[in-house]
Amino acid sequence: MSDVHSGSFCKEGVFSHIVPPQTGTLRTPCHVLIYFSSRAPQRAMYFRSIAVCACLFNVAMVQNVYPCIPSPRPWSSMIGICAITVFLNAAGSMGMQLTSTGPQTVQRAQGERMTLVCTYTPDPSDTGELDIEWSVVSPDTTQKDQLLLSYAGGNKYVHGNPGLTKGLDFAAGDPSLGDASLSIAFLSPAHSAIYQCKVKKSPGVDMQKVSLVVMVRPSVPKCWVEGEAAVGETVSLHCKSSEGSSPLNYAWKREGGGPIPPSATQNRVTGELLISNHSQSFVGIYMCEVTNAVGDERCRVKLTANKPPNRAGVIVGTVVGCLLLIIILAILIWLLIYKCDARFTRYEKEVSNDIREDVPAPESRPHSRGSSRGASLHPGVAYSQVGMQQTGHSDRGHTHIPSSSTGYTPVKYDSRYGFAV
């Protein structure tokens, strides 16, 4: 013990000369309470039993630095340190203890059923009433935690928002039997939070936290080819999933025909497989797989390689097509002009053959006797002459001169034949 000085301090650690035994009953790694200097490797055998003593008593709640106990006799040092170990172990294991273990962060898919494990072991000295609480820890330290589910006095109580607490229950039928695990029937993104399980039975109390992240599985992606699949051209294969919690990882694989040639570049974030110089070596069926932390989906697409068209033939075909288009346009324009000219000529002929109506002549006035003969000279007017009738002598012996009178008959105008003659 010449290497251990009075009043010095030794740090907890495991050294090459001391290998603590491993047992299945230990919950935490063994703590070695003695520090060996590099000048005393031959004395390690004297203190191996001390390390075994510390492990067997399972010192779980101790400080990182302990005062060393100087003694010239190794066995007395062993007995003294083992006594201290027993005392610390007894002091640290008193009260309620949560015995459940697992990762601090859990990721699950939307729609699954989830159980947050929380098992406990009360101490015989814990004689108070059992109280179990499940709550959501607020990210803001100034705000209160949201209580979800509790157990007290043999009864279960549901607290908080019904939209969040729907489907929450204790996994065990009787939480007082050491299992306070929380069961969630149907996970949704709203359940993503930090949950705290607190078990209290006076005077013992213990708690633990677990972070739950609810993610959405990726949906079945859509695969397609963009660009002409011609030899020597640039072709890109695309893969896209419309749903899924990030980060989404896209990976292209070729089914049959060997691996993808190294000249093709793959973007695992956007899901694009770019082929700059397409050739027959890229022909095949490609599968795209999209994954995230809670699921995966895939799709397939077939890639072919077509021979490039003849450049000269393309040019000749383009020229011939342009000439034919010009000829067709010229014929259409000529037909349009011809139709318009024929219609105009027919219209002129129809106008020239129309019968024009004359303006009606003014009506004639009754003429005197002397001018009755001259009136008959007017064209377009018909006159009728009343015959002279010679009467006999009257009883009085007077002779009557027959009088001739001219009567005027109005001339009617007919719209189809004109004036009557």
C-alpha positions in Angstrom: 0.0 0.0 0.0 3.0 2.3 -0.4 1.4 3.6 -3.6 -1.8 4.8 -1.8 -1.3 7.9 0.3 -3.4 9.1 3.2 -5.7 11.9 2.3 -5.6 11.3 -1.5 -8.6 10.6 -3.6 -9.1 7.7 -6.1 -11.3 7.9 -9.2 -13.7 5.2 -10.3 -12.4 3.2 -13.3 -11.5 -0.1 -14.7 -7.8 -0.9 -15.3 -5.9 -3.6 -17.2 -4.9 -5.4 -14.0 -8.5 -5.6 -12.6 -11.2 -7.2 -14.6 -14.5 -7.2 -12.7 -16.6 -10.3 -13.1 -19.8 -10.1 -15.2 -23.0 -11.5 -13.7 -26.5 -11.5 -15.1 -28.0 -10.0 -11.9 -26.2 -6.7 -12.3 -28.1 -3.7 -13.7 -25.2 -1.4 -14.0 -21.4 -1.8 -14.6 -19.3 -2.6 -11.6 -17.5 0.2 -9.9 -13.9 -0.2 -8.9 -13.1 1.7 -5.8 -9.3 1.3 -5.7 -6.8 3.0 -8.0 -3.5 1.3 -8.8 -0.5 3.2 -9.8 1.5 2.0 -12.8 4.4 1.1 -10.4 2.5 -1.7 -8.6 1.1 -4.2 -11.1 2.3 -7.1 -8.9 -0.1 -5.9 -6.1 -3.2 -6.2 -8.3 -3.9 -9.7 -7.1 -4.4 -8.5 -3.5 -7.1 -6.1 -4.6 -8.9 -8.3 -7.1 -11.1 -9.5 -4.3 -12.0 -6.0 -3.4 -13.3 -5.4 -7.0 -15.3 -8.6 -6.8 -16.8 -7.4 -3.5 -17.9 -4.1 -5.1 -19.5 -5.9 -8.0 -21.3 -8.4 -5.9 -22.9 -5.7 -3.9 -23.9 -3.8 -7.1 -23.0 -0.3 -6.2 -25.3 1.6 -8.4 -25.8 5.0 -6.7 -22.4 6.2 -5.7 -20.2 9.2 -6.3 -17.4 9.3 -8.8 -14.7 10.1 -6.3 -14.1 8.3 -3.0 -11.5 8.9 -0.2 -8.9 6.1 -0.1 -8.4 4.2 3.2 -4.7 3.7 3.8 -3.6 0.5 5.6 -0.4 -1.5 5.6 -2.3 -4.8 5.4 -4.3 -5.6 2.3 -6.9 -7.8 4.0 -7.8 -5.0 6.4 -8.2 -2.6 3.5 -10.5 -5.2 1.8 -12.7 -5.6 4.8 -13.0 -1.8 5.4 -13.8 -1.0 1.8 -16.3 -3.9 1.5 -18.0 -2.5 4.6 -18.3 0.9 3.0 -19.6 -0.7 -0.2 -22.3 -2.5 1.7 -23.4 0.7 3.4 -23.5 2.7 0.2 -25.4 -0.1 -1.6 -28.0 -0.2 1.2 -28.4 3.6 1.2 -28.7 3.8 -2.5 -31.3 1.0 -3.1 -33.9 2.3 -0.7 -37.3 3.4 -2.2 -39.3 2.9 -5.3 -37.3 1.8 -8.4 -38.4 1.6 -12.1 -37.0 -1.5 -13.6 -38.0 -1.1 -17.3 -35.2 -0.6 -19.8 -35.2 0.4 -23.4 -34.2 3.1 -25.8 -34.8 6.7 -24.9 -36.3 7.5 -28.3 -38.8 5.3 -30.0 -39.9 5.6 -33.7 -43.2 4.0 -34.8 -45.4 4.2 -37.9 -48.7 5.9 -38.1 -51.6 3.6 -37.4 -49.7 1.1 -35.3 -50.4 0.0 -31.8 -47.7 1.1 -29.3 -46.9 0.3 -25.7 -44.6 2.5 -23.6 -43.1 0.1 -21.1 -42.9 1.2 -17.4 -42.4 -1.5 -14.8 -41.6 -0.8 -11.2 -40.5 -2.5 -8.0 -41.5 -0.9 -4.6 -39.3 -1.2 -1.6 -40.7 -2.9 1.5 -40.4 0.4 3.3 -42.8 2.0 0.8 -46.1 1.8 2.7 -48.0 4.8 1.2 -50.8 4.8 -1.4 -49.8 3.9 -4.9 -50.0 6.7 -7.4 -49.1 6.4 -11.1 -49.1 9.2 -13.6 -48.5 9.4 -17.3 -47.9 12.9 -18.7 -46.5 14.7 -21.7 -43.5 16.8 -20.9 -43.8 20.4 -22.1 -40.8 21.5 -24.2 -41.1 24.9 -22.4 -39.7 24.5 -18.9 -41.9 27.4 -17.7 -45.0 25.5 -18.6 -46.7 22.6 -16.8 -46.6 19.1 -18.1 -49.9 17.8 -19.5 -51.3 15.0 -17.5 -52.9 12.2 -19.6 -53.6 9.1 -17.5 -53.4 8.4 -13.7 -54.0 5.6 -11.2 -54.8 6.3 -7.6 -56.9 4.6 -5.0 -57.5 1.6 -7.2 -59.2 3.8 -9.9 -58.0 5.0 -13.4 -58.5 8.6 -14.5 -58.2 10.1 -18.0 -57.1 13.8 -18.2 -56.4 16.3 -20.9 -57.5 16.7 -24.5 -59.9 13.9 -25.7 -58.3 14.0 -29.1 -54.9 13.0 -27.6 -56.1 10.7 -24.9 -58.4 8.7 -27.1 -57.2 5.1 -27.2 -54.9 5.5 -24.1 -55.0 3.0 -21.4 -52.9 1.0 -19.0 -51.5 -2.1 -20.8 -52.0 -4.2 -17.7 -55.4 -4.8 -16.3 -54.2 -3.9 -12.8 -51.4 -1.4 -12.7 -50.8 -2.0 -9.0 -49.1 -5.3 -9.7 -45.9 -3.7 -10.9 -46.7 -2.9 -14.6 -47.7 0.7 -15.3 -47.0 0.5 -19.1 -49.1 2.8 -21.3 -50.9 1.5 -24.3 -51.8 3.6 -27.4 -54.4 1.9 -29.7 -53.8 3.9 -32.9 -50.8 6.1 -33.4 -51.1 9.4 -35.1 -48.6 12.3 -35.6 -50.3 14.1 -32.7 -48.9 11.5 -30.4 -45.3 12.5 -31.1 -44.0 13.8 -27.7 -41.9 13.1 -24.7 -43.8 10.9 -22.2 -43.0 10.6 -18.5 -44.0 7.7 -16.3 -44.0 8.6 -12.6 -44.7 6.0 -9.9 -45.0 7.1 -6.3 -45.6 5.1 -3.1 -44.5 7.1 -0.1 -41.8 7.5 0.8 -40.5 6.1 -2.5 -40.9 7.7 -5.9 -39.2 7.2 -9.2 -39.8 8.3 -12.8 -38.5 7.9 -16.3 -39.0 9.6 -19.7 -39.2 8.3 -23.2 -39.5 10.2 -26.5 -42.0 8.9 -29.0 -41.8 9.9 -32.7 -44.7 8.9 -34.9 -43.8 8.8 -38.6 -45.7 8.2 -41.8 -44.7 5.3 -44.0 -43.7 6.2 -47.6 -46.5 5.8 -50.2 -46.0 3.6 -53.3 -43.7 5.8 -55.5 -44.2 6.6 -59.1 -41.5 5.6 -61.6 -41.1 7.1 -65.1 -38.4 7.7 -67.8 -37.7 11.3 -68.9 -36.1 11.9 -72.3 -35.7 10.0 -75.5 -34.3 6.5 -74.9 -32.0 6.8 -77.9 -28.4 5.6 -78.0 -26.1 8.5 -77.2 -28.8 10.7 -75.7 -29.3 11.8 -72.1 -31.9 9.8 -70.2 -33.1 10.2 -66.6 -35.1 7.8 -64.5 -37.3 9.4 -61.8 -38.9 8.1 -58.6 -41.2 10.0 -56.4 -43.3 9.2 -53.3 -46.2 11.5 -52.6 -46.4 10.7 -48.8 -44.0 9.8 -46.1 -42.1 11.4 -43.2 -38.7 12.7 -44.0 -36.0 11.9 -44.5 -36.9 9.7 -47.5 -34.1 7.7 -49.1 -34.4 6.7 -52.8 -32.3 3.8 -54.2 -32.2 2.5 -57.7 -31.3 -1.1 -58.6 -31.4 -3.0 -61.8 -33.2 -6.3 -61.8 -31.2 -8.7 -63.9 -28.4 -7.7 -66.3 -25.9 -6.9 -63.5 -25.4 -3.8 -61.5 -26.0 -0.2 -62.7 -22.9 1.0 -64.7 -20.8 3.4 -62.7 -21.2 6.2 -65.3 -24.8 6.7 -64.1 -25.2 9.1 -61.2 -27.9 8.5 -58.6 -29.4 11.1 -56.3 -30.8 9.5 -53.2 -32.6 12.6 -52.1 -34.5 13.5 -55.2 -34.8 9.9 -56.6 -33.2 10.7 -60.0 -30.9 8.3 -61.9 -29.1 10.2 -64.6 -27.6 8.5 -67.6 -25.6 11.0 -69.7 -24.6 8.8 -72.6 -27.3 6.1 -73.1 -26.2 2.8 -74.6 -27.3 -0.9 -74.8 -25.5 -1.6 -71.5 -28.2 0.3 -69.6 -31.1 -1.7 -71.0 -33.1 -3.5 -68.4 -35.8 -3.3 -65.7 -35.0 -0.8 -62.9 -36.5 -0.9 -59.4 -36.7 2.2 -57.1 -37.0 1.6 -53.4 -38.0 4.5 -51.1 -37.4 4.0 -47.4 -37.6 5.9 -44.1 -37.3 4.9 -40.5 -40.7 3.1 -40.3 -41.3 1.6 -43.8 -40.4 1.1 -47.4 -42.1 0.9 -50.8 -40.9 0.3 -54.4 -41.8 0.7 -58.1 -40.4 -0.6 -61.4 -39.8 0.8 -64.9 -38.4 -0.6 -68.1 -35.6 1.2 -69.9 -34.9 0.5 -73.6 -32.3 1.8 -76.1 -33.5 2.9 -79.5 -31.2 3.4 -82.5 -30.7 7.1 -83.4 -32.6 8.1 -86.6 -30.7 8.8 -89.9 -29.7 12.4 -90.0 -29.8 12.7 -93.8 -33.2 11.1 -94.0 -34.5 13.5 -91.3 -33.3 16.5 -93.3 -34.8 15.3 -96.6 -38.1 14.4 -95.0 -38.2 17.9 -93.4 -37.6 19.6 -96.7 -40.1 17.5 -98.6 -42.7 18.1 -95.9 -42.2 21.9 -96.1 -42.6 21.9 -99.9 -45.8 19.9 -99.7 -47.1 22.2 -97.1 -46.4 25.2 -99.3 -48.1 23.6 -102.3 -51.2 22.7 -100.3 -51.4 26.3 -99.0 -51.1 27.7 -102.5 -53.9 25.4 -103.8 -56.2 26.4 -100.9 -55.5 30.1 -101.6 -56.3 29.6 -105.4 -59.5 27.8 -104.6 -60.6 30.6 -102.3 -60.0 33.3 -104.9 -61.8 31.3 -107.6 -64.8 30.8 -105.4 -65.0 34.5 -104.5 -64.7 35.6 -108.2 -67.4 33.2 -109.4 -69.8 34.3 -106.7 -69.3 38.0 -107.7 -69.9 37.3 -111.4 -73.2 35.5 -110.7 -74.3 38.4 -108.5 -73.8 40.9 -111.3 -75.9 38.8 -113.8 -78.8 38.6 -111.3 -78.8 42.3 -110.8 -78.9 43.1 -114.5 -81.9 40.8 -115.2 -84.1 42.3 -112.5 -87.4 44.1 -113.8 -87.5 47.7 -112.8 -91.0 49.1 -111.9 -92.0 52.5 -113.6 -93.3 55.3 -111.6 -97.1 55.5 -111.9 -98.4 58.3 -114.3 -100.4 61.1 -112.9 -104.2 60.8 -113.2 -105.8 62.8 -116.1 -108.4 65.6 -115.5 -111.8 65.6 -117.3 -111.4 67.4 -120.6 -113.7 69.9 -122.4 -115.7 69.0 -125.4 -113.4 70.8 -127.7 -110.3 69.2 -126.5 -111.7 65.7 -126.3 -110.3 64.8 -129.6 -106.9 66.2 -128.8 -106.8 64.2 -125.6 -106.9 61.0 -127.5 -103.4 61.8 -128.8 -101.9 61.2 -125.5 -100.2 57.8 -125.4 -101.0 55.3 -122.7 -104.6 56.6 -122.2 -107.6 54.9 -123.8 -110.7 56.8 -124.6 -114.1 55.5 -125.5 -116.4 57.4 -127.8 -120.1 57.3 -127.2 -122.1 56.7 -130.5 -124.5 59.4 -131.7 -128.1 58.5 -131.4 -130.6 60.3 -133.6 -134.0 60.7 -132.2 -137.2 61.4 -134.0 -139.1 64.5 -133.9 -141.0 65.3 -130.8 -144.6 66.0 -130.7 -143.8 69.6 -130.4 -141.9 69.6 -133.8 -138.6 70.5 -132.4 -135.6 68.8 -133.7 -133.0 67.7 -131.1 -129.4 67.6 -132.2 -127.8 64.6 -130.9 -125.0 65.4 -128.5 -121.9 63.6 -128.4 -120.1 63.3 -125.0 -116.9 61.7 -124.1 -116.7 59.7 -120.8 -113.4 59.2 -118.8 -112.6 55.8 -117.4 -109.9 55.7 -114.7 -106.9 53.6 -115.8 -105.9 50.9 -113.3 -102.2 50.0 -112.9 -101.2 46.4 -112.5 -97.9 45.7 -110.7 -97.1 42.8 -113.1 -98.4 44.1 -116.5 -98.3 47.9 -116.1 -101.1 50.2 -117.4 -104.1 48.8 -119.3 -104.2 49.7 -123.0 
